[in-house]
């Protein structure tokens, strides 16, 4: 397993997740800022792509029924935990 | 002296006339309005803990 590749894809998810969160908080106090709305939507789109790319390669990022349907085997325990990368 | 506040129709706590007469006012807080015209890149934002250059380095970080 290529840990370096996995780590870099995970970091991309975390970075874009942070950008999305920051824009989310900004929009709470500036709900009509069109630029921010546009950037938020772009960030959500990219975050979705990064998550999909990661999950396709390394399994689910979240559990508790929020990571889609289970495959033939229970993938949640298959890949290393983030701190094991 | 017992200090009493009364509530106005705007649901704000105001000093009593007594206190107002003594020149006492409630403190006002002020938060500068945030503008979004610049942003860090995703990597820099996560490292610095904010997406907004305007909010970064406002306070000195203790050594």
Backbone of each chain as nested JSON, in Angstrom:
{
  "chains": [
    {"id": "A", "residues": [
      {"number": 1, "name": "UNK", "atoms": {"N": [0.838, -1.21, 0.0], "CA": [0.0, 0.0, 0.0], "C": [0.869, 1.254, 0.0]}},
      {"number": 2, "name": "UNK", "atoms": {"N": [0.461, 2.214, -0.853], "CA": [1.238, 3.439, -0.976], "C": [0.768, 4.491, 0.024]}},
      {"number": 3, "name": "UNK", "atoms": {"N": [1.423, 4.517, 1.185], "CA": [0.993, 5.396, 2.269], "C": [1.156, 6.867, 1.92]}},
      {"number": 4, "name": "UNK", "atoms": {"N": [2.223, 7.171, 1.182], "CA": [2.499, 8.569, 0.852], "C": [1.385, 9.15, -0.012]}},
      {"number": 5, "name": "UNK", "atoms": {"N": [0.987, 8.343, -0.977], "CA": [-0.095, 8.741, -1.877], "C": [-1.405, 8.919, -1.097]}},
      {"number": 6, "name": "UNK", "atoms": {"N": [-1.656, 7.949, -0.188], "CA": [-2.883, 8.004, 0.616], "C": [-2.893, 9.253, 1.489]}},
      {"number": 7, "name": "UNK", "atoms": {"N": [-1.751, 9.519, 2.115], "CA": [-1.625, 10.687, 2.989], "C": [-1.877, 11.966, 2.206]}},
      {"number": 8, "name": "UNK", "atoms": {"N": [-1.313, 12.056, 1.01], "CA": [-1.451, 13.307, 0.259], "C": [-2.9, 13.495, -0.207]}},
      {"number": 9, "name": "UNK", "atoms": {"N": [-3.59, 12.396, -0.503], "CA": [-5.001, 12.516, -0.883], "C": [-5.859, 12.889, 0.324]}},
      {"number": 10, "name": "UNK", "atoms": {"N": [-5.495, 12.367, 1.49], "CA": [-6.225, 12.692, 2.72], "C": [-6.031, 14.167, 3.091]}},
      {"number": 11, "name": "UNK", "atoms": {"N": [-4.798, 14.643, 2.914], "CA": [-4.519, 16.053, 3.226], "C": [-5.308, 16.981, 2.307]}},
      {"number": 12, "name": "UNK", "atoms": {"N": [-5.438, 16.581, 1.04], "CA": [-6.232, 17.378, 0.104], "C": [-7.676, 17.505, 0.583]}},
      {"number": 13, "name": "UNK", "atoms": {"N": [-8.217, 16.384, 1.078], "CA": [-9.587, 16.38, 1.609], "C": [-9.673, 17.321, 2.81]}},
      {"number": 14, "name": "UNK", "atoms": {"N": [-8.674, 17.239, 3.696], "CA": [-8.676, 18.07, 4.899], "C": [-8.555, 19.551, 4.553]}},
      {"number": 15, "name": "UNK", "atoms": {"N": [-7.684, 19.862, 3.605], "CA": [-7.483, 21.263, 3.216], "C": [-8.754, 21.845, 2.605]}},
      {"number": 16, "name": "UNK", "atoms": {"N": [-9.353, 21.091, 1.692], "CA": [-10.557, 21.612, 1.038], "C": [-11.73, 21.639, 2.015]}},
      {"number": 17, "name": "UNK", "atoms": {"N": [-11.743, 20.693, 2.96], "CA": [-12.76, 20.702, 4.01], "C": [-12.645, 21.963, 4.853]}},
      {"number": 18, "name": "UNK", "atoms": {"N": [-11.412, 22.373, 5.12], "CA": [-11.184, 23.578, 5.927], "C": [-11.626, 24.832, 5.18]}},
      {"number": 19, "name": "UNK", "atoms": {"N": [-11.303, 24.886, 3.886], "CA": [-11.731, 26.029, 3.065], "C": [-13.262, 26.129, 3.066]}},
      {"number": 20, "name": "UNK", "atoms": {"N": [-13.914, 24.981, 2.914], "CA": [-15.379, 24.945, 2.911], "C": [-15.938, 25.437, 4.246]}},
      {"number": 21, "name": "UNK", "atoms": {"N": [-15.338, 24.975, 5.328], "CA": [-15.771, 25.383, 6.668], "C": [-15.614, 26.893, 6.867]}},
      {"number": 22, "name": "UNK", "atoms": {"N": [-14.461, 27.421, 6.444], "CA": [-14.201, 28.848, 6.604], "C": [-15.217, 29.693, 5.833]}},
      {"number": 23, "name": "UNK", "atoms": {"N": [-15.506, 29.286, 4.607], "CA": [-16.479, 30.02, 3.803], "C": [-17.876, 29.882, 4.404]}},
      {"number": 24, "name": "UNK", "atoms": {"N": [-18.157, 28.709, 4.952], "CA": [-19.416, 28.468, 5.659], "C": [-19.589, 29.489, 6.796]}},
      {"number": 25, "name": "UNK", "atoms": {"N": [-18.554, 29.641, 7.613], "CA": [-18.618, 30.569, 8.744], "C": [-18.75, 32.011, 8.267]}},
      {"number": 26, "name": "UNK", "atoms": {"N": [-18.016, 32.356, 7.211], "CA": [-18.088, 33.706, 6.652], "C": [-19.505, 33.993, 6.161]}},
      {"number": 27, "name": "UNK", "atoms": {"N": [-20.099, 33.016, 5.499], "CA": [-21.446, 33.207, 4.937], "C": [-22.513, 33.326, 6.031]}},
      {"number": 28, "name": "UNK", "atoms": {"N": [-22.228, 32.778, 7.203], "CA": [-23.176, 32.936, 8.314], "C": [-23.412, 34.419, 8.619]}},
      {"number": 29, "name": "UNK", "atoms": {"N": [-22.343, 35.236, 8.474], "CA": [-22.499, 36.666, 8.761], "C": [-22.598, 37.505, 7.487]}},
      {"number": 30, "name": "UNK", "atoms": {"N": [-22.348, 36.917, 6.323], "CA": [-22.43, 37.645, 5.052], "C": [-23.231, 36.808, 4.047]}},
      {"number": 31, "name": "UNK", "atoms": {"N": [-24.496, 36.535, 4.344], "CA": [-25.246, 35.566, 3.532], "C": [-25.506, 36.0, 2.087]}},
      {"number": 32, "name": "UNK", "atoms": {"N": [-25.306, 37.289, 1.773], "CA": [-25.604, 37.756, 0.407], "C": [-24.344, 37.997, -0.426]}},
      {"number": 33, "name": "UNK", "atoms": {"N": [-23.173, 37.644, 0.097], "CA": [-21.927, 37.864, -0.631], "C": [-21.818, 36.859, -1.783]}},
      {"number": 34, "name": "UNK", "atoms": {"N": [-22.054, 37.361, -2.998], "CA": [-22.119, 36.471, -4.168], "C": [-20.79, 35.765, -4.444]}},
      {"number": 35, "name": "UNK", "atoms": {"N": [-19.681, 36.507, -4.287], "CA": [-18.362, 35.901, -4.515], "C": [-18.126, 34.737, -3.566]}},
      {"number": 36, "name": "UNK", "atoms": {"N": [-18.478, 34.976, -2.295], "CA": [-18.272, 33.939, -1.283], "C": [-19.175, 32.737, -1.557]}},
      {"number": 37, "name": "UNK", "atoms": {"N": [-20.414, 33.01, -1.975], "CA": [-21.334, 31.906, -2.302], "C": [-20.773, 31.068, -3.444]}},
      {"number": 38, "name": "UNK", "atoms": {"N": [-20.261, 31.783, -4.434], "CA": [-19.687, 31.102, -5.593], "C": [-18.47, 30.264, -5.19]}},
      {"number": 39, "name": "UNK", "atoms": {"N": [-17.589, 30.865, -4.389], "CA": [-16.391, 30.146, -3.939], "C": [-16.761, 28.958, -3.053]}},
      {"number": 40, "name": "UNK", "atoms": {"N": [-17.797, 29.151, -2.234], "CA": [-18.268, 28.057, -1.382], "C": [-18.715, 26.873, -2.241]}},
      {"number": 41, "name": "UNK", "atoms": {"N": [-19.525, 27.181, -3.261], "CA": [-20.014, 26.099, -4.121], "C": [-18.871, 25.393, -4.85]}},
      {"number": 42, "name": "UNK", "atoms": {"N": [-17.88, 26.172, -5.284], "CA": [-16.699, 25.562, -5.936], "C": [-15.961, 24.659, -4.949]}},
      {"number": 43, "name": "UNK", "atoms": {"N": [-15.814, 25.148, -3.714], "CA": [-15.098, 24.367, -2.693], "C": [-15.849, 23.066, -2.395]}},
      {"number": 44, "name": "UNK", "atoms": {"N": [-17.176, 23.153, -2.297], "CA": [-17.984, 21.954, -2.041], "C": [-17.792, 20.942, -3.171]}},
      {"number": 45, "name": "UNK", "atoms": {"N": [-17.79, 21.463, -4.38], "CA": [-17.63, 20.602, -5.556], "C": [-16.278, 19.887, -5.519]}},
      {"number": 46, "name": "UNK", "atoms": {"N": [-15.227, 20.661, -5.232], "CA": [-13.878, 20.074, -5.192], "C": [-13.743, 19.106, -4.026]}},
      {"number": 47, "name": "UNK", "atoms": {"N": [-14.337, 19.46, -2.886], "CA": [-14.278, 18.584, -1.72], "C": [-14.941, 17.241, -2.04]}},
      {"number": 48, "name": "UNK", "atoms": {"N": [-16.082, 17.327, -2.72], "CA": [-16.799, 16.108, -3.093], "C": [-15.92, 15.223, -3.982]}},
      {"number": 49, "name": "UNK", "atoms": {"N": [-15.241, 15.877, -4.943], "CA": [-14.363, 15.132, -5.861], "C": [-13.212, 14.483, -5.108]}},
      {"number": 50, "name": "UNK", "atoms": {"N": [-12.563, 15.256, -4.222], "CA": [-11.427, 14.728, -3.463], "C": [-11.858, 13.554, -2.582]}},
      {"number": 51, "name": "UNK", "atoms": {"N": [-13.043, 13.689, -1.972], "CA": [-13.539, 12.614, -1.114], "C": [-13.822, 11.357, -1.929]}},
      {"number": 52, "name": "UNK", "atoms": {"N": [-14.477, 11.563, -3.067], "CA": [-14.785, 10.416, -3.925], "C": [-13.514, 9.72, -4.38]}},
      {"number": 53, "name": "UNK", "atoms": {"N": [-12.538, 10.533, -4.814], "CA": [-11.278, 9.966, -5.291], "C": [-10.601, 9.169, -4.176]}},
      {"number": 54, "name": "UNK", "atoms": {"N": [-10.611, 9.731, -2.958], "CA": [-9.978, 9.047, -1.829], "C": [-10.694, 7.747, -1.511]}},
      {"number": 55, "name": "UNK", "atoms": {"N": [-12.013, 7.833, -1.431], "CA": [-12.797, 6.663, -1.004], "C": [-12.735, 5.528, -2.034]}},
      {"number": 56, "name": "UNK", "atoms": {"N": [-12.655, 5.937, -3.302], "CA": [-12.553, 4.932, -4.344], "C": [-11.267, 4.125, -4.194]}},
      {"number": 57, "name": "UNK", "atoms": {"N": [-10.217, 4.838, -3.784], "CA": [-8.901, 4.221, -3.679], "C": [-8.684, 3.516, -2.336]}},
      {"number": 58, "name": "UNK", "atoms": {"N": [-9.132, 4.162, -1.251], "CA": [-8.726, 3.691, 0.084], "C": [-9.865, 3.341, 1.039]}},
      {"number": 59, "name": "UNK", "atoms": {"N": [-11.094, 3.369, 0.575], "CA": [-12.2, 3.011, 1.461], "C": [-12.836, 4.221, 2.115]}},
      {"number": 60, "name": "UNK", "atoms": {"N": [-13.871, 3.985, 2.916], "CA": [-14.696, 5.077, 3.438], "C": [-13.946, 6.024, 4.384]}},
      {"number": 61, "name": "UNK", "atoms": {"N": [-14.282, 7.309, 4.275], "CA": [-13.708, 8.328, 5.163], "C": [-14.498, 8.44, 6.449]}},
      {"number": 62, "name": "UNK", "atoms": {"N": [-15.796, 8.178, 6.374], "CA": [-16.641, 8.253, 7.563], "C": [-17.484, 6.99, 7.662]}},
      {"number": 63, "name": "UNK", "atoms": {"N": [-17.949, 6.731, 8.868], "CA": [-18.793, 5.559, 9.077], "C": [-20.168, 6.021, 9.548]}},
      {"number": 64, "name": "UNK", "atoms": {"N": [-20.807, 5.327, 10.425], "CA": [-22.108, 5.695, 11.002], "C": [-23.189, 5.858, 9.932]}},
      {"number": 65, "name": "UNK", "atoms": {"N": [-23.073, 5.11, 8.832], "CA": [-24.111, 5.189, 7.81], "C": [-24.01, 6.399, 6.906]}},
      {"number": 66, "name": "UNK", "atoms": {"N": [-22.963, 7.229, 7.101], "CA": [-22.834, 8.43, 6.268], "C": [-21.875, 8.216, 5.1]}},
      {"number": 67, "name": "UNK", "atoms": {"N": [-21.256, 7.063, 5.053], "CA": [-20.283, 6.811, 3.991], "C": [-20.838, 5.93, 2.879]}},
      {"number": 68, "name": "UNK", "atoms": {"N": [-22.119, 5.914, 2.705], "CA": [-22.718, 5.105, 1.64], "C": [-22.96, 3.673, 2.105]}},
      {"number": 69, "name": "UNK", "atoms": {"N": [-23.33, 2.847, 1.148], "CA": [-23.654, 1.456, 1.47], "C": [-22.395, 0.615, 1.647]}},
      {"number": 70, "name": "UNK", "atoms": {"N": [-22.509, -0.432, 2.429], "CA": [-21.391, -1.349, 2.62], "C": [-21.206, -2.211, 1.367]}},
      {"number": 71, "name": "UNK", "atoms": {"N": [-19.95, -2.553, 1.088], "CA": [-19.674, -3.468, -0.036], "C": [-19.777, -4.9, 0.488]}},
      {"number": 72, "name": "UNK", "atoms": {"N": [-19.187, -5.86, -0.265], "CA": [-19.296, -7.266, 0.154], "C": [-18.621, -7.501, 1.512]}},
      {"number": 73, "name": "UNK", "atoms": {"N": [-17.531, -6.754, 1.735], "CA": [-16.886, -6.867, 3.05], "C": [-16.947, -5.509, 3.739]}},
      {"number": 74, "name": "UNK", "atoms": {"N": [-16.742, -5.505, 5.057], "CA": [-16.823, -4.274, 5.847], "C": [-15.51, -3.516, 5.715]}},
      {"number": 75, "name": "UNK", "atoms": {"N": [-15.51, -2.455, 4.882], "CA": [-14.26, -1.781, 4.518], "C": [-13.709, -0.85, 5.591]}},
      {"number": 76, "name": "UNK", "atoms": {"N": [-14.559, -0.471, 6.524], "CA": [-14.162, 0.54, 7.507], "C": [-12.885, 0.16, 8.251]}},
      {"number": 77, "name": "UNK", "atoms": {"N": [-12.726, -1.147, 8.5], "CA": [-11.571, -1.589, 9.279], "C": [-10.394, -2.043, 8.409]}},
      {"number": 78, "name": "UNK", "atoms": {"N": [-10.556, -1.898, 7.095], "CA": [-9.527, -2.411, 6.181], "C": [-8.288, -1.529, 6.057]}},
      {"number": 79, "name": "UNK", "atoms": {"N": [-8.505, -0.224, 5.939], "CA": [-7.364, 0.649, 5.665], "C": [-6.777, 1.167, 6.985]}},
      {"number": 80, "name": "UNK", "atoms": {"N": [-5.526, 1.616, 6.939], "CA": [-4.919, 2.128, 8.177], "C": [-5.634, 3.388, 8.657]}},
      {"number": 81, "name": "UNK", "atoms": {"N": [-5.613, 3.646, 9.952], "CA": [-6.188, 4.864, 10.506], "C": [-5.298, 6.041, 10.125]}},
      {"number": 82, "name": "UNK", "atoms": {"N": [-5.845, 7.241, 10.126], "CA": [-5.046, 8.403, 9.685], "C": [-3.7, 8.51, 10.399]}},
      {"number": 83, "name": "UNK", "atoms": {"N": [-3.673, 8.155, 11.684], "CA": [-2.403, 8.285, 12.427], "C": [-1.432, 7.149, 12.138]}},
      {"number": 84, "name": "UNK", "atoms": {"N": [-1.896, 6.165, 11.385], "CA": [-1.0, 5.062, 11.016], "C": [-0.332, 5.289, 9.664]}},
      {"number": 85, "name": "UNK", "atoms": {"N": [-0.742, 6.359, 8.978], "CA": [-0.177, 6.618, 7.648], "C": [1.255, 7.129, 7.745]}}
    ]},
    {"id": "B", "residues": [
      {"number": 1, "name": "UNK", "atoms": {"N": [-25.07, 50.572, 47.002], "CA": [-26.266, 50.983, 46.259], "C": [-26.728, 49.833, 45.356]}},
      {"number": 2, "name": "UNK", "atoms": {"N": [-27.984, 49.551, 45.419], "CA": [-28.502, 48.459, 44.599], "C": [-28.693, 48.944, 43.158]}},
      {"number": 3, "name": "UNK", "atoms": {"N": [-28.054, 48.253, 42.262], "CA": [-28.171, 48.671, 40.863], "C": [-29.26, 47.867, 40.171]}},
      {"number": 4, "name": "UNK", "atoms": {"N": [-30.121, 48.561, 39.535], "CA": [-31.209, 47.862, 38.837], "C": [-31.201, 48.205, 37.367]}},
      {"number": 5, "name": "UNK", "atoms": {"N": [-31.456, 47.208, 36.593], "CA": [-31.571, 47.411, 35.155], "C": [-33.025, 47.206, 34.769]}},
      {"number": 6, "name": "UNK", "atoms": {"N": [-33.46, 47.935, 33.807], "CA": [-34.813, 47.679, 33.302], "C": [-34.727, 47.33, 31.828]}},
      {"number": 7, "name": "UNK", "atoms": {"N": [-35.721, 46.616, 31.377], "CA": [-35.713, 46.144, 30.001], "C": [-36.556, 47.062, 29.125]}},
      {"number": 8, "name": "UNK", "atoms": {"N": [-35.998, 47.492, 27.997], "CA": [-36.763, 48.346, 27.095], "C": [-37.595, 47.49, 26.162]}},
      {"number": 9, "name": "UNK", "atoms": {"N": [-38.393, 48.144, 25.347], "CA": [-39.231, 47.403, 24.402], "C": [-38.374, 46.662, 23.38]}},
      {"number": 10, "name": "UNK", "atoms": {"N": [-37.104, 47.132, 23.208], "CA": [-36.221, 46.451, 22.253], "C": [-35.487, 45.281, 22.91]}},
      {"number": 11, "name": "UNK", "atoms": {"N": [-35.897, 44.928, 24.101], "CA": [-35.309, 43.804, 24.817], "C": [-33.84, 44.013, 25.11]}},
      {"number": 12, "name": "UNK", "atoms": {"N": [-33.454, 45.267, 25.289], "CA": [-32.076, 45.549, 25.69], "C": [-32.076, 45.976, 27.138]}},
      {"number": 13, "name": "UNK", "atoms": {"N": [-31.049, 45.616, 27.851], "CA": [-30.928, 46.033, 29.24], "C": [-30.325, 47.425, 29.285]}},
      {"number": 14, "name": "UNK", "atoms": {"N": [-31.021, 48.32, 29.919], "CA": [-30.568, 49.706, 30.001], "C": [-30.352, 50.056, 31.471]}},
      {"number": 15, "name": "UNK", "atoms": {"N": [-29.433, 50.999, 31.729], "CA": [-29.273, 51.434, 33.115], "C": [-30.514, 52.199, 33.574]}},
      {"number": 16, "name": "UNK", "atoms": {"N": [-30.742, 52.196, 34.873], "CA": [-31.873, 52.967, 35.394], "C": [-31.59, 54.45, 35.207]}},
      {"number": 17, "name": "UNK", "atoms": {"N": [-32.614, 55.243, 35.345], "CA": [-32.443, 56.686, 35.17], "C": [-31.422, 57.23, 36.161]}},
      {"number": 18, "name": "UNK", "atoms": {"N": [-31.441, 56.633, 37.349], "CA": [-30.483, 57.024, 38.372], "C": [-29.051, 56.906, 37.877]}},
      {"number": 19, "name": "UNK", "atoms": {"N": [-28.749, 55.716, 37.343], "CA": [-27.395, 55.456, 36.854], "C": [-27.068, 56.333, 35.65]}},
      {"number": 20, "name": "UNK", "atoms": {"N": [-28.039, 56.433, 34.745], "CA": [-27.816, 57.251, 33.559], "C": [-27.51, 58.686, 33.988]}},
      {"number": 21, "name": "UNK", "atoms": {"N": [-28.209, 59.116, 35.025], "CA": [-28.002, 60.465, 35.537], "C": [-26.606, 60.65, 36.1]}},
      {"number": 22, "name": "UNK", "atoms": {"N": [-25.994, 59.544, 36.559], "CA": [-24.639, 59.622, 37.112], "C": [-23.589, 59.496, 36.015]}},
      {"number": 23, "name": "UNK", "atoms": {"N": [-24.015, 59.507, 34.797], "CA": [-23.074, 59.427, 33.678], "C": [-22.541, 58.035, 33.435]}},
      {"number": 24, "name": "UNK", "atoms": {"N": [-23.256, 57.012, 33.92], "CA": [-22.792, 55.639, 33.694], "C": [-23.473, 55.048, 32.472]}},
      {"number": 25, "name": "UNK", "atoms": {"N": [-22.669, 54.424, 31.681], "CA": [-23.235, 53.779, 30.486], "C": [-22.79, 52.332, 30.432]}},
      {"number": 26, "name": "UNK", "atoms": {"N": [-23.582, 51.527, 29.781], "CA": [-23.156, 50.146, 29.569], "C": [-22.021, 50.135, 28.548]}},
      {"number": 27, "name": "UNK", "atoms": {"N": [-21.157, 49.17, 28.674], "CA": [-20.056, 49.053, 27.724], "C": [-20.593, 48.69, 26.341]}},
      {"number": 28, "name": "UNK", "atoms": {"N": [-19.921, 49.2, 25.324], "CA": [-20.271, 48.817, 23.955], "C": [-19.153, 47.958, 23.402]}},
      {"number": 29, "name": "UNK", "atoms": {"N": [-19.519, 46.896, 22.748], "CA": [-18.474, 46.109, 22.087], "C": [-18.505, 46.426, 20.599]}},
      {"number": 30, "name": "UNK", "atoms": {"N": [-17.379, 46.249, 19.963], "CA": [-17.29, 46.544, 18.537], "C": [-16.435, 45.493, 17.844]}},
      {"number": 31, "name": "UNK", "atoms": {"N": [-16.949, 44.91, 16.813], "CA": [-16.19, 43.952, 16.006], "C": [-16.084, 44.517, 14.597]}},
      {"number": 32, "name": "UNK", "atoms": {"N": [-14.873, 44.72, 14.106], "CA": [-14.739, 45.254, 12.746], "C": [-15.417, 44.336, 11.724]}},
      {"number": 33, "name": "UNK", "atoms": {"N": [-16.033, 44.923, 10.744], "CA": [-16.695, 44.16, 9.688], "C": [-15.65, 43.454, 8.835]}},
      {"number": 34, "name": "UNK", "atoms": {"N": [-15.931, 42.205, 8.527], "CA": [-14.974, 41.416, 7.746], "C": [-15.256, 41.547, 6.258]}},
      {"number": 35, "name": "UNK", "atoms": {"N": [-14.201, 41.747, 5.49], "CA": [-14.333, 41.799, 4.027], "C": [-13.636, 40.605, 3.421]}},
      {"number": 36, "name": "UNK", "atoms": {"N": [-14.223, 40.09, 2.367], "CA": [-13.632, 38.928, 1.69], "C": [-13.184, 39.355, 0.305]}},
      {"number": 37, "name": "UNK", "atoms": {"N": [-11.932, 39.773, 0.194], "CA": [-11.428, 40.058, -1.153], "C": [-10.151, 39.283, -1.455]}},
      {"number": 38, "name": "UNK", "atoms": {"N": [-9.552, 38.737, -0.399], "CA": [-8.363, 37.905, -0.612], "C": [-8.517, 36.614, 0.177]}},
      {"number": 39, "name": "UNK", "atoms": {"N": [-7.86, 35.573, -0.289], "CA": [-7.916, 34.302, 0.447], "C": [-6.582, 33.584, 0.313]}},
      {"number": 40, "name": "UNK", "atoms": {"N": [-6.195, 32.856, 1.353], "CA": [-5.03, 31.968, 1.255], "C": [-5.402, 30.777, 0.383]}},
      {"number": 41, "name": "UNK", "atoms": {"N": [-4.418, 30.133, -0.182], "CA": [-4.653, 28.861, -0.85], "C": [-5.003, 27.816, 0.205]}},
      {"number": 42, "name": "UNK", "atoms": {"N": [-5.631, 26.696, -0.214], "CA": [-6.077, 25.682, 0.742], "C": [-4.981, 25.203, 1.696]}},
      {"number": 43, "name": "UNK", "atoms": {"N": [-3.784, 24.978, 1.161], "CA": [-2.696, 24.449, 1.989], "C": [-2.255, 25.466, 3.041]}},
      {"number": 44, "name": "UNK", "atoms": {"N": [-2.082, 26.701, 2.593], "CA": [-1.664, 27.77, 3.502], "C": [-2.755, 28.052, 4.541]}},
      {"number": 45, "name": "UNK", "atoms": {"N": [-4.016, 28.005, 4.095], "CA": [-5.14, 28.276, 5.0], "C": [-5.157, 27.283, 6.155]}},
      {"number": 46, "name": "UNK", "atoms": {"N": [-5.01, 25.997, 5.83], "CA": [-5.051, 24.974, 6.881], "C": [-3.875, 25.14, 7.845]}},
      {"number": 47, "name": "UNK", "atoms": {"N": [-2.701, 25.489, 7.291], "CA": [-1.523, 25.675, 8.141], "C": [-1.693, 26.879, 9.074]}},
      {"number": 48, "name": "UNK", "atoms": {"N": [-2.291, 27.959, 8.55], "CA": [-2.396, 29.194, 9.33], "C": [-3.648, 29.247, 10.183]}},
      {"number": 49, "name": "UNK", "atoms": {"N": [-4.567, 28.344, 9.938], "CA": [-5.777, 28.302, 10.769], "C": [-6.841, 29.293, 10.367]}},
      {"number": 50, "name": "UNK", "atoms": {"N": [-6.666, 29.938, 9.227], "CA": [-7.724, 30.799, 8.692], "C": [-7.58, 30.908, 7.184]}},
      {"number": 51, "name": "UNK", "atoms": {"N": [-8.718, 31.087, 6.52], "CA": [-8.697, 31.271, 5.071], "C": [-8.433, 32.735, 4.715]}},
      {"number": 52, "name": "UNK", "atoms": {"N": [-8.619, 33.606, 5.718], "CA": [-8.659, 35.038, 5.43], "C": [-7.398, 35.762, 5.905]}},
      {"number": 53, "name": "UNK", "atoms": {"N": [-6.594, 36.281, 4.957], "CA": [-5.371, 37.0, 5.333], "C": [-5.666, 38.147, 6.302]}},
      {"number": 54, "name": "UNK", "atoms": {"N": [-6.836, 38.733, 6.153], "CA": [-7.259, 39.848, 7.011], "C": [-7.29, 39.456, 8.495]}},
      {"number": 55, "name": "UNK", "atoms": {"N": [-7.55, 38.166, 8.751], "CA": [-7.684, 37.71, 10.138], "C": [-6.409, 37.062, 10.668]}},
      {"number": 56, "name": "UNK", "atoms": {"N": [-5.388, 37.003, 9.821], "CA": [-4.16, 36.325, 10.241], "C": [-3.131, 37.337, 10.757]}},
      {"number": 57, "name": "UNK", "atoms": {"N": [-2.53, 36.996, 11.891], "CA": [-1.459, 37.841, 12.432], "C": [-1.957, 39.118, 13.059]}},
      {"number": 58, "name": "UNK", "atoms": {"N": [-3.252, 39.161, 13.431], "CA": [-3.81, 40.348, 14.074], "C": [-3.185, 40.522, 15.46]}},
      {"number": 59, "name": "UNK", "atoms": {"N": [-2.998, 39.404, 16.14], "CA": [-2.359, 39.432, 17.457], "C": [-0.993, 38.783, 17.371]}},
      {"number": 60, "name": "UNK", "atoms": {"N": [-0.053, 39.308, 18.138], "CA": [1.273, 38.724, 18.18], "C": [1.189, 37.324, 18.789]}},
      {"number": 61, "name": "UNK", "atoms": {"N": [1.908, 36.395, 18.194], "CA": [1.955, 35.069, 18.776], "C": [3.085, 35.049, 19.806]}},
      {"number": 62, "name": "UNK", "atoms": {"N": [2.775, 34.741, 21.085], "CA": [3.82, 34.739, 22.113], "C": [4.928, 33.752, 21.766]}},
      {"number": 63, "name": "UNK", "atoms": {"N": [6.162, 34.159, 22.009], "CA": [7.297, 33.282, 21.688], "C": [7.437, 32.185, 22.741]}}
    ]}
  ]
}
